[in-house]
Amino acid sequence: MKIEIIITADGSNSLHIKELGEGYHSVHGAVQESEHVFINAGLRTMNTSGSSISNEITILEIGLGTGLNVLLSLLDVNNNNQKINYIALEPYPIEKDVANNLNYAQLLSDGKFKTAFEKIHTCNWSIPTLLSDNFTFLKVKQKVHDYEFENKYNLIYFDAFGPNIQPEMWTEEVFSKIYSATQPNGILVTYCAKGEVKRTLKKVGFTVESLKGPPGKREMIRAIKLI
């Protein structure tokens, strides 16, 4: 399938799959959406709520995509002492020439994190890579259905394509597997706010919150494993 680079309303790039009529981010702003859903409602909430049991947290991302969520997380913890272990599952990675033409590093850091962003897409699969002194990145070319979780995760970025495009990703089987691998008081965040998704998350054990969505969306979901 052909992937094209588009410019969203906040000036940041996203990708669009013409055959599916589906984009990787909101056309209202790729960076705005990712910051709102994954950083503000996820990483920063964890840090300010005291739900992180130590200064070291493990993030699991379902759907690496453009690598924007990795870069935003790296930038957010760059000026503090927190240590991040970041694992991203992506069975269908984008081509390196596409990644090279995304404008996130220039837009967000005046190019200072260009090398780090390039590493996200060029580093070896299944081998931990240091993106900074306190940020270890591991990408795995595998579906969540097949991945054997070895760690307990503090924070999950659930960023798969929507249920209308990838219904197999939003099932009780998948969320139950993730719930089992989530630390007590761990958080899952996703842009999706469908009632069926909320009911499935509740069914497997999560406590579900409906939060205000990013520009262009009324709601989003934050789910917490309360023990």
MOJOLIN-V521225 format. One record per pair of residues at least 4 apart in sequence whose C-alpha atoms are under 7 Angstrom apart, sorted by the first residue. I is the first residue (numbers start at 1). J is the second residue. D is the distance in Angstrom with one decimal. If there is no record, write none. Layout:
# MOJOLIN-V521225
I | J | D
I | J | D
This chain:
# MOJOLIN-V521225
1 | 17 | 6.9
1 | 19 | 6.6
2 | 17 | 6.0
2 | 18 | 6.5
3 | 15 | 6.3
3 | 16 | 5.6
3 | 17 | 4.8
3 | 18 | 6.9
4 | 15 | 5.6
4 | 16 | 5.3
4 | 17 | 6.6
5 | 13 | 6.5
5 | 14 | 5.8
5 | 15 | 4.7
5 | 16 | 6.4
6 | 13 | 5.6
6 | 14 | 5.4
6 | 15 | 5.8
6 | 16 | 6.8
7 | 11 | 5.9
7 | 12 | 5.8
7 | 13 | 4.6
7 | 14 | 6.3
8 | 12 | 5.6
8 | 13 | 5.9
8 | 14 | 6.7
8 | 27 | 4.7
8 | 28 | 5.9
8 | 29 | 4.9
8 | 30 | 6.3
9 | 27 | 6.1
9 | 28 | 4.8
9 | 29 | 4.9
10 | 28 | 6.8
10 | 29 | 4.7
12 | 29 | 6.5
12 | 30 | 5.9
12 | 31 | 6.2
12 | 103 | 6.5
12 | 104 | 6.6
13 | 30 | 6.7
13 | 102 | 5.9
13 | 103 | 6.2
14 | 24 | 6.0
14 | 25 | 6.0
14 | 30 | 6.2
15 | 23 | 5.6
15 | 24 | 5.4
16 | 22 | 5.8
16 | 23 | 4.2
16 | 24 | 6.3
17 | 21 | 5.8
17 | 22 | 5.4
17 | 23 | 6.1
18 | 22 | 6.9
25 | 30 | 5.1
26 | 30 | 5.6
26 | 33 | 6.6
28 | 215 | 6.1
28 | 216 | 6.2
29 | 33 | 6.0
30 | 34 | 6.3
31 | 35 | 5.9
32 | 36 | 6.1
32 | 214 | 7.0
33 | 37 | 6.1
33 | 214 | 5.3
33 | 215 | 7.0
34 | 38 | 5.5
34 | 39 | 6.9
34 | 69 | 6.4
35 | 39 | 4.8
35 | 40 | 5.9
36 | 40 | 5.1
36 | 41 | 6.3
36 | 214 | 5.8
37 | 41 | 5.3
37 | 42 | 6.8
37 | 189 | 6.7
37 | 190 | 6.5
37 | 191 | 6.1
37 | 214 | 7.0
38 | 42 | 4.9
38 | 43 | 6.6
38 | 157 | 6.3
38 | 189 | 6.3
39 | 43 | 4.8
39 | 44 | 5.9
39 | 73 | 6.8
40 | 44 | 5.2
40 | 45 | 6.3
41 | 45 | 5.6
42 | 46 | 6.1
42 | 187 | 6.9
42 | 189 | 6.1
43 | 47 | 6.4
44 | 48 | 6.1
45 | 49 | 5.8
46 | 50 | 6.3
46 | 51 | 5.4
46 | 52 | 6.0
47 | 51 | 7.0
47 | 52 | 6.4
51 | 185 | 5.8
52 | 57 | 6.8
52 | 154 | 7.0
55 | 82 | 5.2
55 | 83 | 6.3
56 | 82 | 5.9
56 | 83 | 4.6
56 | 84 | 5.8
57 | 83 | 6.5
57 | 84 | 5.3
57 | 85 | 6.3
57 | 154 | 5.9
58 | 84 | 5.9
58 | 85 | 4.6
58 | 86 | 5.8
58 | 153 | 5.2
58 | 154 | 5.4
58 | 155 | 6.5
59 | 85 | 6.2
59 | 86 | 4.7
59 | 87 | 6.1
59 | 153 | 6.0
59 | 154 | 6.2
59 | 155 | 4.8
59 | 156 | 5.7
60 | 86 | 6.1
60 | 87 | 4.9
60 | 88 | 5.8
60 | 153 | 6.4
60 | 155 | 6.3
60 | 156 | 4.8
60 | 157 | 6.2
61 | 87 | 6.2
61 | 88 | 4.5
61 | 89 | 6.3
61 | 156 | 5.8
61 | 157 | 4.6
61 | 158 | 6.0
62 | 88 | 6.1
62 | 89 | 5.3
62 | 157 | 6.2
62 | 158 | 5.0
62 | 159 | 5.5
62 | 160 | 6.1
63 | 88 | 6.7
63 | 89 | 5.7
63 | 90 | 5.2
63 | 159 | 5.3
63 | 160 | 5.1
64 | 88 | 5.6
64 | 89 | 6.2
64 | 90 | 5.4
65 | 93 | 6.5
65 | 94 | 6.8
66 | 99 | 6.7
67 | 71 | 6.4
67 | 120 | 6.6
68 | 72 | 6.1
69 | 73 | 6.1
70 | 74 | 6.1
71 | 75 | 6.1
71 | 117 | 6.4
72 | 76 | 6.1
73 | 77 | 6.4
74 | 78 | 6.0
74 | 135 | 6.8
77 | 82 | 6.4
82 | 134 | 6.8
83 | 134 | 4.6
83 | 135 | 6.0
84 | 134 | 6.2
84 | 135 | 4.8
84 | 136 | 6.3
85 | 135 | 6.1
85 | 136 | 4.9
85 | 137 | 6.2
86 | 136 | 6.0
86 | 137 | 4.8
86 | 138 | 6.1
87 | 137 | 6.1
87 | 138 | 4.8
87 | 139 | 5.7
88 | 138 | 6.4
88 | 139 | 4.7
88 | 140 | 6.2
89 | 139 | 6.0
89 | 140 | 4.9
89 | 141 | 6.1
89 | 142 | 6.0
89 | 143 | 6.7
89 | 144 | 6.9
90 | 140 | 6.2
90 | 141 | 5.1
90 | 142 | 6.0
90 | 143 | 6.8
91 | 141 | 4.5
91 | 142 | 4.6
91 | 143 | 5.5
94 | 98 | 6.7
94 | 99 | 6.9
95 | 99 | 6.5
96 | 100 | 6.1
96 | 121 | 6.5
97 | 101 | 6.6
98 | 102 | 6.9
99 | 121 | 7.0
103 | 107 | 6.0
104 | 108 | 5.8
105 | 109 | 5.5
105 | 110 | 6.6
105 | 111 | 5.1
105 | 113 | 5.6
105 | 114 | 5.1
105 | 117 | 6.6
106 | 110 | 4.4
106 | 111 | 4.2
109 | 113 | 6.1
113 | 117 | 6.1
114 | 118 | 6.2
115 | 119 | 6.2
116 | 120 | 6.6
116 | 131 | 5.5
118 | 122 | 6.1
119 | 123 | 5.1
125 | 139 | 5.5
125 | 140 | 5.6
125 | 141 | 6.7
126 | 138 | 6.1
126 | 139 | 5.7
126 | 140 | 5.1
127 | 138 | 6.1
128 | 136 | 6.3
128 | 137 | 5.6
128 | 138 | 4.6
129 | 136 | 5.6
129 | 137 | 5.1
129 | 138 | 6.3
130 | 135 | 6.0
130 | 136 | 4.6
130 | 137 | 6.1
131 | 135 | 5.6
131 | 136 | 6.1
131 | 137 | 6.6
142 | 146 | 6.7
142 | 147 | 6.3
143 | 147 | 6.2
145 | 174 | 6.6
149 | 181 | 6.6
151 | 181 | 6.7
152 | 181 | 4.8
152 | 182 | 5.1
152 | 183 | 5.3
153 | 181 | 6.2
153 | 182 | 4.7
153 | 183 | 5.5
153 | 186 | 6.9
154 | 182 | 6.1
154 | 183 | 5.4
154 | 186 | 4.5
154 | 187 | 6.4
155 | 186 | 5.6
155 | 187 | 4.9
155 | 188 | 5.8
156 | 187 | 6.2
156 | 188 | 4.5
156 | 189 | 6.3
157 | 188 | 6.1
157 | 189 | 5.5
157 | 190 | 6.4
158 | 188 | 6.8
158 | 189 | 6.1
158 | 190 | 5.1
159 | 190 | 6.2
161 | 165 | 6.0
161 | 166 | 5.8
162 | 166 | 5.9
163 | 167 | 4.3
163 | 170 | 6.2
169 | 174 | 6.5
170 | 174 | 6.6
170 | 197 | 6.7
171 | 175 | 6.4
172 | 176 | 5.8
172 | 200 | 5.8
172 | 204 | 6.9
173 | 177 | 6.3
174 | 178 | 6.3
175 | 179 | 6.0
175 | 201 | 6.4
175 | 204 | 6.8
176 | 180 | 6.3
176 | 204 | 5.3
177 | 181 | 6.5
178 | 182 | 6.2
179 | 204 | 7.0
182 | 186 | 5.8
184 | 225 | 5.6
184 | 226 | 6.0
184 | 227 | 5.5
185 | 224 | 6.0
185 | 225 | 5.0
185 | 226 | 5.1
185 | 227 | 6.7
186 | 224 | 5.7
186 | 225 | 5.4
187 | 222 | 6.9
187 | 223 | 5.7
187 | 224 | 4.6
187 | 225 | 6.6
188 | 222 | 5.7
188 | 223 | 5.0
188 | 224 | 6.3
189 | 221 | 5.9
189 | 222 | 4.6
189 | 223 | 6.4
190 | 220 | 6.4
190 | 221 | 5.5
190 | 222 | 6.7
191 | 220 | 4.9
191 | 221 | 6.4
192 | 220 | 5.5
192 | 221 | 6.4
193 | 197 | 7.0
193 | 219 | 5.8
193 | 220 | 4.8
193 | 221 | 5.5
194 | 198 | 6.5
195 | 199 | 6.2
196 | 200 | 6.2
197 | 201 | 6.2
198 | 202 | 6.2
198 | 208 | 6.6
199 | 203 | 6.1
200 | 204 | 6.5
201 | 205 | 6.6
201 | 206 | 5.5
202 | 206 | 4.9
202 | 207 | 6.0
202 | 208 | 6.4
205 | 225 | 7.0
206 | 223 | 5.7
206 | 224 | 5.4
206 | 225 | 5.0
207 | 223 | 5.4
207 | 224 | 5.1
207 | 225 | 6.3
207 | 226 | 6.9
208 | 221 | 7.0
208 | 222 | 6.0
208 | 223 | 4.4
208 | 224 | 6.5
209 | 221 | 5.9
209 | 222 | 5.2
209 | 223 | 6.0
210 | 219 | 6.3
210 | 220 | 5.8
210 | 221 | 5.0
210 | 222 | 6.5
211 | 219 | 5.5
211 | 220 | 5.3
211 | 221 | 6.0
212 | 218 | 6.0
212 | 219 | 4.6
212 | 220 | 6.1
213 | 217 | 5.0
213 | 218 | 5.0
213 | 219 | 3.9
213 | 220 | 4.8
